[in-house]
């Protein structure tokens, strides 16, 4: 079948080809955020953090934590693992924070916000340190916001629920203690 | 316009629209005839759309009108030579001239019908051809014109990808943006993109998509810049065409719907 040409389509469909929004954060459609987030989790952390991040990892002594004998550490390994490197979690948090405000970031803002929240929660639960200056109330709101995202994967959802219980005394509970 | 248009086909936008208009209106000679031919090839679909969809003239009558307009006005009276960039868009000028021709012809046909004789052309419905006040605006004309602009921008982007040996970039743009818009297919999903183009990370895939979209944006702007004035006019024209396409009534310019 010959390719469709602009002659054959309704004008409103053609209007889409009059748009060329160059903002990388809007490349992915809302219904694709699940796949985007899953892809991010499967990506080696070192690959996403780039040269600056990799250098910082070396300085912070987290380089070893990023490599395992068989394959590099992914975001999923880091966020869902039992003993993540706090130094690397810090870098991921900063990476996510800057991605939220950077018009050139390739991460959709919502995905960056979820990553930001998850890195803080993982630090609090697995390393005993909350790597944020946010107060408990704001952090709890962030956790609730992330939990409400339909595209959050099961393992991340479990981590956020655990945070609700262990850091805040349950969903909607009073601000709890900081580990 | 720079010489990067890849105008290697008869239907390509001529090298700088207004320069081509100048050549076309320049009188005799092969170059003038060639430039005029290119201009007419580019604008005929929009004029036909205006006559059929906006003025509700049958396709046969529209073909007859266009033939008469081109022969009697464009060629015989060297209409293009009267176009003046300072007075606005060329397509508005052309549309105004076409509407005037239509009006005069309808009056002439009316006179003929009152004194029947051997008809030389398909008679027009006087009401369909009547000129509305402030007549230059025509959605069908602009929609058809927008189709030409998009077609040319896509063609240039494809050519640029081939020239720079990046066929994958075109394939990505086609699968992600063009086919969904033109064929209603689902855009390529991230997993499909990763499998087909070998992306190893989200950032690679995102960067490739952004690169493709920016390249298309440049092509689109370059096409519009050939007939619009400065940057401000280019942006205004893009906004106008987008509004026209987004707000066009069903059937006003969609050949699929007619």
Interface residues (C-beta under 8 A of the other chain):
Chain A: X3 X4 X5 X6 X7 X8 X9 X10 X11 X12 X13 X14 X15 X16 X17 X18 X19 X20 X21 X22 X24 X27 X28 X29 X32 X35 X36 X39 X40 X43 X44 X47 X48 X106 X107
Chain B: X143 X146 X147 X150 X151 X153 X154 X177 X178 X179 X180 X181 X182 X183 X184 X187 X189 X190 X191 X194 X200 X201 X202 X203 X205 X206 X207 X209 X210 X213 X214 X216 X217 X220 X238 X241 X242 X244 X245 X246 X248 X250 X252 X253 X254 X255 X256 X257
